Amino acid sequence: VRRAIEAIPEPFREAVVLRDLEELSYAEIAEVTGVPIGTVMSRLSRGRMILANELLPQREADGEQSRSLK
């Protein structure tokens, strides 16, 4: 999981880490990063999608049924 997180480009990784690991609110993330809440939401969505795609090969290797990620 650590390698997958490190593979996310910086602005998206920062949003994912601050929200999903450090449990900051969108408003708190916006304040910390200096961007609007809409940008935080966009970066978080894209970062989670990238993370899911990074983890997909591992899930398939573990024998879990995969689903299409767009």
N, CA, C and O atoms as a printed pandas DataFrame, in Angstrom:
     atom_number atom_name residue_name chain_id  residue_number  x_coord  y_coord  z_coord
0              1         N          VAL        A               1    0.834   -1.191    0.000
1              2        CA          VAL        A               1    0.000    0.000    0.000
2              3         C          VAL        A               1    0.875    1.249    0.000
3              4         O          VAL        A               1    0.561    2.232   -0.671
4              5         N          ARG        A               2    1.964    1.211    0.746
5              6        CA          ARG        A               2    2.863    2.369    0.800
6              7         C          ARG        A               2    3.396    2.712   -0.589
7              8         O          ARG        A               2    3.437    3.884   -0.964
8              9         N          ARG        A               3    3.804    1.699   -1.354
9             10        CA          ARG        A               3    4.307    1.954   -2.706
10            11         C          ARG        A               3    3.221    2.544   -3.597
11            12         O          ARG        A               3    3.491    3.419   -4.420
12            13         N          ALA        A               4    2.006    2.068   -3.431
13            14        CA          ALA        A               4    0.894    2.591   -4.227
14            15         C          ALA        A               4    0.636    4.054   -3.892
15            16         O          ALA        A               4    0.387    4.859   -4.789
16            17         N          ILE        A               5    0.694    4.405   -2.619
17            18        CA          ILE        A               5    0.503    5.800   -2.211
18            19         C          ILE        A               5    1.628    6.663   -2.763
19            20         O          ILE        A               5    1.385    7.775   -3.230
20            21         N          GLU        A               6    2.852    6.162   -2.713
21            22        CA          GLU        A               6    3.996    6.924   -3.219
22            23         C          GLU        A               6    3.931    7.123   -4.732
23            24         O          GLU        A               6    4.560    8.040   -5.261
24            25         N          ALA        A               7    3.179    6.278   -5.429
25            26        CA          ALA        A               7    3.053    6.389   -6.884
26            27         C          ALA        A               7    2.069    7.484   -7.306
27            28         O          ALA        A               7    2.030    7.864   -8.477
28            29         N          ILE        A               8    1.284    7.986   -6.371
29            30        CA          ILE        A               8    0.320    9.047   -6.684
30            31         C          ILE        A               8    1.078   10.363   -6.826
31            32         O          ILE        A               8    1.884   10.700   -5.959
32            33         N          PRO        A               9    0.836   11.117   -7.908
33            34        CA          PRO        A               9    1.494   12.428   -8.043
34            35         C          PRO        A               9    1.190   13.332   -6.845
35            36         O          PRO        A               9    0.109   13.256   -6.262
36            37         N          GLU        A              10    2.129   14.168   -6.492
37            38        CA          GLU        A              10    2.116   14.938   -5.248
38            39         C          GLU        A              10    0.805   15.641   -4.894
39            40         O          GLU        A              10    0.300   15.411   -3.795
40            41         N          PRO        A              11    0.227   16.475   -5.742
41            42        CA          PRO        A              11   -0.960   17.194   -5.250
42            43         C          PRO        A              11   -2.114   16.255   -4.904
43            44         O          PRO        A              11   -2.905   16.548   -4.007
44            45         N          PHE        A              12   -2.214   15.139   -5.605
45            46        CA          PHE        A              12   -3.275   14.173   -5.344
46            47         C          PHE        A              12   -2.947   13.336   -4.109
47            48         O          PHE        A              12   -3.821   13.038   -3.296
48            49         N          ARG        A              13   -1.681   12.966   -3.984
49            50        CA          ARG        A              13   -1.239   12.195   -2.814
50            51         C          ARG        A              13   -1.469   12.992   -1.535
51            52         O          ARG        A              13   -1.955   12.455   -0.540
52            53         N          GLU        A              14   -1.119   14.272   -1.568
53            54        CA          GLU        A              14   -1.297   15.118   -0.392
54            55         C          GLU        A              14   -2.759   15.127    0.051
55            56         O          GLU        A              14   -3.044   15.008    1.243
56            57         N          ALA        A              15   -3.679   15.267   -0.889
57            58        CA          ALA        A              15   -5.101   15.278   -0.552
58            59         C          ALA        A              15   -5.536   13.946    0.050
59            60         O          ALA        A              15   -6.254   13.923    1.050
60            61         N          VAL        A              16   -5.110   12.843   -0.548
61            62        CA          VAL        A              16   -5.481   11.511   -0.049
62            63         C          VAL        A              16   -4.931   11.286    1.353
63            64         O          VAL        A              16   -5.649   10.811    2.233
64            65         N          VAL        A              17   -3.676   11.618    1.564
65            66        CA          VAL        A              17   -3.053   11.411    2.875
66            67         C          VAL        A              17   -3.731   12.271    3.939
67            68         O          VAL        A              17   -4.046   11.786    5.026
68            69         N          LEU        A              18   -3.955   13.541    3.626
69            70        CA          LEU        A              18   -4.566   14.431    4.617
70            71         C          LEU        A              18   -5.989   14.010    4.962
71            72         O          LEU        A              18   -6.400   14.118    6.118
72            73         N          ARG        A              19   -6.747   13.532    3.979
73            74        CA          ARG        A              19   -8.140   13.156    4.236
74            75         C          ARG        A              19   -8.255   11.744    4.801
75            76         O          ARG        A              19   -8.876   11.540    5.844
76            77         N          ASP        A              20   -7.662   10.776    4.120
77            78        CA          ASP        A              20   -7.902    9.376    4.461
78            79         C          ASP        A              20   -6.998    8.836    5.560
79            80         O          ASP        A              20   -7.378    7.897    6.259
80            81         N          LEU        A              21   -5.827    9.403    5.725
81            82        CA          LEU        A              21   -4.931    8.931    6.779
82            83         C          LEU        A              21   -4.940    9.855    7.994
83            84         O          LEU        A              21   -4.967    9.390    9.133
84            85         N          GLU        A              22   -4.919   11.163    7.746
85            86        CA          GLU        A              22   -4.895   12.113    8.860
86            87         C          GLU        A              22   -6.287   12.603    9.246
87            88         O          GLU        A              22   -6.446   13.303   10.247
88            89         N          GLU        A              23   -7.302   12.234    8.449
89            90        CA          GLU        A              23   -8.713   12.511    8.723
90            91         C          GLU        A              23   -9.046   13.997    8.862
91            92         O          GLU        A              23   -9.892   14.373    9.675
92            93         N          LEU        A              24   -8.381   14.842    8.069
93            94        CA          LEU        A              24   -8.722   16.257    8.048
94            95         C          LEU        A              24   -9.995   16.449    7.230
95            96         O          LEU        A              24  -10.287   15.658    6.333
96            97         N          SER        A              25  -10.753   17.501    7.542
97            98        CA          SER        A              25  -11.939   17.840    6.759
98            99         C          SER        A              25  -11.505   18.492    5.451
99           100         O          SER        A              25  -10.350   18.893    5.302
100          101         N          TYR        A              26  -12.435   18.595    4.510
101          102        CA          TYR        A              26  -12.123   19.274    3.252
102          103         C          TYR        A              26  -11.683   20.706    3.520
103          104         O          TYR        A              26  -10.728   21.189    2.913
104          105         N          ALA        A              27  -12.376   21.384    4.427
105          106        CA          ALA        A              27  -12.029   22.773    4.756
106          107         C          ALA        A              27  -10.621   22.858    5.341
107          108         O          ALA        A              27   -9.862   23.768    5.005
108          109         N          GLU        A              28  -10.273   21.921    6.208
109          110        CA          GLU        A              28   -8.929   21.914    6.794
110          111         C          GLU        A              28   -7.866   21.657    5.727
111          112         O          GLU        A              28   -6.801   22.274    5.742
112          113         N          ILE        A              29   -8.159   20.750    4.809
113          114        CA          ILE        A              29   -7.209   20.464    3.734
114          115         C          ILE        A              29   -7.040   21.694    2.851
115          116         O          ILE        A              29   -5.926   22.024    2.447
116          117         N          ALA        A              30   -8.142   22.368    2.552
117          118        CA          ALA        A              30   -8.077   23.588    1.738
118          119         C          ALA        A              30   -7.204   24.632    2.416
119          120         O          ALA        A              30   -6.411   25.307    1.759
120          121         N          GLU        A              31   -7.346   24.763    3.717
121          122        CA          GLU        A              31   -6.546   25.736    4.462
122          123         C          GLU        A              31   -5.064   25.360    4.448
123          124         O          GLU        A              31   -4.205   26.212    4.221
124          125         N          VAL        A              32   -4.772   24.089    4.691
125          126        CA          VAL        A              32   -3.383   23.619    4.738
126          127         C          VAL        A              32   -2.698   23.760    3.379
127          128         O          VAL        A              32   -1.537   24.163    3.297
128          129         N          THR        A              33   -3.425   23.426    2.320
129          130        CA          THR        A              33   -2.822   23.422    0.984
130          131         C          THR        A              33   -2.953   24.754    0.255
131          132         O          THR        A              33   -2.259   24.995   -0.733
132          133         N          GLY        A              34   -3.836   25.615    0.740
133          134        CA          GLY        A              34   -4.015   26.919    0.111
134          135         C          GLY        A              34   -4.778   26.883   -1.201
135          136         O          GLY        A              34   -4.583   27.743   -2.060
136          137         N          VAL        A              35   -5.649   25.886   -1.359
137          138        CA          VAL        A              35   -6.468   25.785   -2.572
138          139         C          VAL        A              35   -7.944   25.755   -2.182
139          140         O          VAL        A              35   -8.269   25.440   -1.037
140          141         N          PRO        A              36   -8.844   26.077   -3.115
141          142        CA          PRO        A              36  -10.279   26.034   -2.819
142          143         C          PRO        A              36  -10.760   24.612   -2.502
143          144         O          PRO        A              36  -10.134   23.630   -2.900
144          145         N          ILE        A              37  -11.880   24.522   -1.780
145          146        CA          ILE        A              37  -12.438   23.215   -1.413
146          147         C          ILE        A              37  -12.751   22.384   -2.656
147          148         O          ILE        A              37  -12.552   21.169   -2.652
148          149         N          GLY        A              38  -13.235   23.020   -3.712
149          150        CA          GLY        A              38  -13.517   22.293   -4.954
150          151         C          GLY        A              38  -12.278   21.613   -5.515
151          152         O          GLY        A              38  -12.350   20.499   -6.034
152          153         N          THR        A              39  -11.152   22.285   -5.406
153          154        CA          THR        A              39   -9.888   21.703   -5.862
154          155         C          THR        A              39   -9.499   20.531   -4.975
155          156         O          THR        A              39   -9.004   19.515   -5.464
156          157         N          VAL        A              40   -9.721   20.669   -3.673
157          158        CA          VAL        A              40   -9.453   19.566   -2.742
158          159         C          VAL        A              40  -10.284   18.353   -3.139
159          160         O          VAL        A              40   -9.767   17.238   -3.211
160          161         N          MET        A              41  -11.564   18.569   -3.395
161          162        CA          MET        A              41  -12.457   17.466   -3.755
162          163         C          MET        A              41  -12.010   16.797   -5.056
163          164         O          MET        A              41  -12.027   15.571   -5.168
164          165         N          SER        A              42  -11.615   17.600   -6.025
165          166        CA          SER        A              42  -11.148   17.066   -7.302
166          167         C          SER        A              42   -9.864   16.257   -7.128
167          168         O          SER        A              42   -9.738   15.152   -7.656
168          169         N          ARG        A              43   -8.920   16.818   -6.387
169          170        CA          ARG        A              43   -7.647   16.120   -6.157
170          171         C          ARG        A              43   -7.858   14.829   -5.381
171          172         O          ARG        A              43   -7.200   13.824   -5.650
172          173         N          LEU        A              44   -8.767   14.853   -4.430
173          174        CA          LEU        A              44   -9.051   13.660   -3.636
174          175         C          LEU        A              44   -9.673   12.571   -4.510
175          176         O          LEU        A              44   -9.293   11.404   -4.422
176          177         N          SER        A              45  -10.614   12.956   -5.340
177          178        CA          SER        A              45  -11.250   11.993   -6.234
178          179         C          SER        A              45  -10.232   11.375   -7.187
179          180         O          SER        A              45  -10.182   10.157   -7.353
180          181         N          ARG        A              46   -9.433   12.215   -7.801
181          182        CA          ARG        A              46   -8.431   11.713   -8.746
182          183         C          ARG        A              46   -7.369   10.881   -8.025
183          184         O          ARG        A              46   -6.948    9.841   -8.533
184          185         N          GLY        A              47   -6.938   11.326   -6.860
185          186        CA          GLY        A              47   -5.941   10.578   -6.098
186          187         C          GLY        A              47   -6.430    9.204   -5.694
187          188         O          GLY        A              47   -5.681    8.229   -5.751
188          189         N          ARG        A              48   -7.694    9.125   -5.281
189          190        CA          ARG        A              48   -8.265    7.822   -4.915
190          191         C          ARG        A              48   -8.363    6.906   -6.123
191          192         O          ARG        A              48   -8.145    5.699   -6.010
192          193         N          MET        A              49   -8.691    7.476   -7.283
193          194        CA          MET        A              49   -8.769    6.675   -8.501
194          195         C          MET        A              49   -7.388    6.133   -8.871
195          196         O          MET        A              49   -7.255    4.964   -9.234
196          197         N          ILE        A              50   -6.377    6.970   -8.778
197          198        CA          ILE        A              50   -5.007    6.534   -9.075
198          199         C          ILE        A              50   -4.586    5.447   -8.087
199          200         O          ILE        A              50   -3.984    4.448   -8.481
200          201         N          LEU        A              51   -4.898    5.640   -6.814
201          202        CA          LEU        A              51   -4.559    4.651   -5.792
202          203         C          LEU        A              51   -5.236    3.315   -6.084
203          204         O          LEU        A              51   -4.604    2.262   -5.995
204          205         N          ALA        A              52   -6.508    3.358   -6.428
205          206        CA          ALA        A              52   -7.233    2.123   -6.742
206          207         C          ALA        A              52   -6.593    1.407   -7.928
207          208         O          ALA        A              52   -6.452    0.185   -7.915
208          209         N          ASN        A              53   -6.207    2.163   -8.949
209          210        CA          ASN        A              53   -5.564    1.552  -10.115
210          211         C          ASN        A              53   -4.190    0.992   -9.784
211          212         O          ASN        A              53   -3.772   -0.010  -10.365
212          213         N          GLU        A              54   -3.487    1.625   -8.861
213          214        CA          GLU        A              54   -2.184    1.109   -8.420
214          215         C          GLU        A              54   -2.357   -0.188   -7.632
215          216         O          GLU        A              54   -1.522   -1.088   -7.722
216          217         N          LEU        A              55   -3.430   -0.283   -6.865
217          218        CA          LEU        A              55   -3.658   -1.465   -6.033
218          219         C          LEU        A              55   -4.299   -2.614   -6.806
219          220         O          LEU        A              55   -4.239   -3.760   -6.361
220          221         N          LEU        A              56   -4.904   -2.330   -7.944
221          222        CA          LEU        A              56   -5.610   -3.347   -8.711
222          223         C          LEU        A              56   -4.742   -4.555   -9.061
223          224         O          LEU        A              56   -5.196   -5.683   -8.869
224          225         N          PRO        A              57   -3.518   -4.382   -9.565
225          226        CA          PRO        A              57   -2.702   -5.572   -9.867
226          227         C          PRO        A              57   -2.458   -6.450   -8.635
227          228         O          PRO        A              57   -2.417   -7.675   -8.750
228          229         N          GLN        A              58   -2.298   -5.845   -7.479
229          230        CA          GLN        A              58   -2.087   -6.619   -6.255
230          231         C          GLN        A              58   -3.347   -7.396   -5.894
231          232         O          GLN        A              58   -3.273   -8.557   -5.493
232          233         N          ARG        A              59   -4.499   -6.754   -6.036
233          234        CA          ARG        A              59   -5.766   -7.434   -5.745
234          235         C          ARG        A              59   -5.951   -8.627   -6.667
235          236         O          ARG        A              59   -6.383   -9.696   -6.236
236          237         N          GLU        A              60   -5.620   -8.438   -7.943
237          238        CA          GLU        A              60   -5.758   -9.538   -8.897
238          239         C          GLU        A              60   -4.779  -10.660   -8.571
239          240         O          GLU        A              60   -5.120  -11.836   -8.698
240          241         N          ALA        A              61   -3.579  -10.309   -8.156
241          242        CA          ALA        A              61   -2.582  -11.316   -7.791
242          243         C          ALA        A              61   -3.023  -12.097   -6.561
243          244         O          ALA        A              61   -2.700  -13.276   -6.412
244          245         N          ASP        A              62   -3.762  -11.431   -5.684
245          246        CA          ASP        A              62   -4.260  -12.090   -4.479
246          247         C          ASP        A              62   -5.516  -12.905   -4.754
247          248         O          ASP        A              62   -6.059  -13.535   -3.846
248          249         N          GLY        A              63   -5.982  -12.897   -6.003
249          250        CA          GLY        A              63   -7.130  -13.704   -6.375
250          251         C          GLY        A              63   -8.468  -13.039   -6.147
251          252         O          GLY        A              63   -9.501  -13.702   -6.238
252          253         N          GLU        A              64   -8.483  -11.759   -5.854
253          254        CA          GLU        A              64   -9.748  -11.060   -5.670
254          255         C          GLU        A              64  -10.317  -10.723   -7.033
255          256         O          GLU        A              64   -9.581  -10.451   -7.982
256          257         N          GLN        A              65  -11.628  -10.745   -7.116
257          258        CA          GLN        A              65  -12.276  -10.387   -8.366
258          259         C          GLN        A              65  -12.115   -8.895   -8.593
259          260         O          GLN        A              65  -12.398   -8.089   -7.707
260          261         N          SER        A              66  -11.660   -8.534   -9.778
261          262        CA          SER        A              66  -11.464   -7.118  -10.076
262          263         C          SER        A              66  -12.726   -6.537  -10.683
263          264         O          SER        A              66  -13.584   -7.251  -11.201
264          265         N          ARG        A              67  -12.810   -5.207  -10.602
265          266        CA          ARG        A              67  -13.904   -4.510  -11.259
266          267         C          ARG        A              67  -13.287   -3.413  -12.101
267          268         O          ARG        A              67  -12.174   -2.960  -11.835
268          269         N          SER        A              68  -13.996   -3.003  -13.087
269          270        CA          SER        A              68  -13.481   -1.975  -13.994
270          271         C          SER        A              68  -13.381   -0.645  -13.278
271          272         O          SER        A              68  -14.342   -0.195  -12.655
272          273         N          LEU        A              69  -12.215   -0.013  -13.366
273          274        CA          LEU        A              69  -12.007    1.315  -12.793
274          275         C          LEU        A              69  -11.768    2.278  -13.932
275          276         O          LEU        A              69  -10.869    2.078  -14.749
276          277         N          LYS        A              70  -12.568    3.315  -13.985
277          278        CA          LYS        A              70  -12.425    4.297  -15.059
278          279         C          LYS        A              70  -11.741    5.513  -14.554
279          280         O          LYS        A              70  -11.527    6.460  -15.311
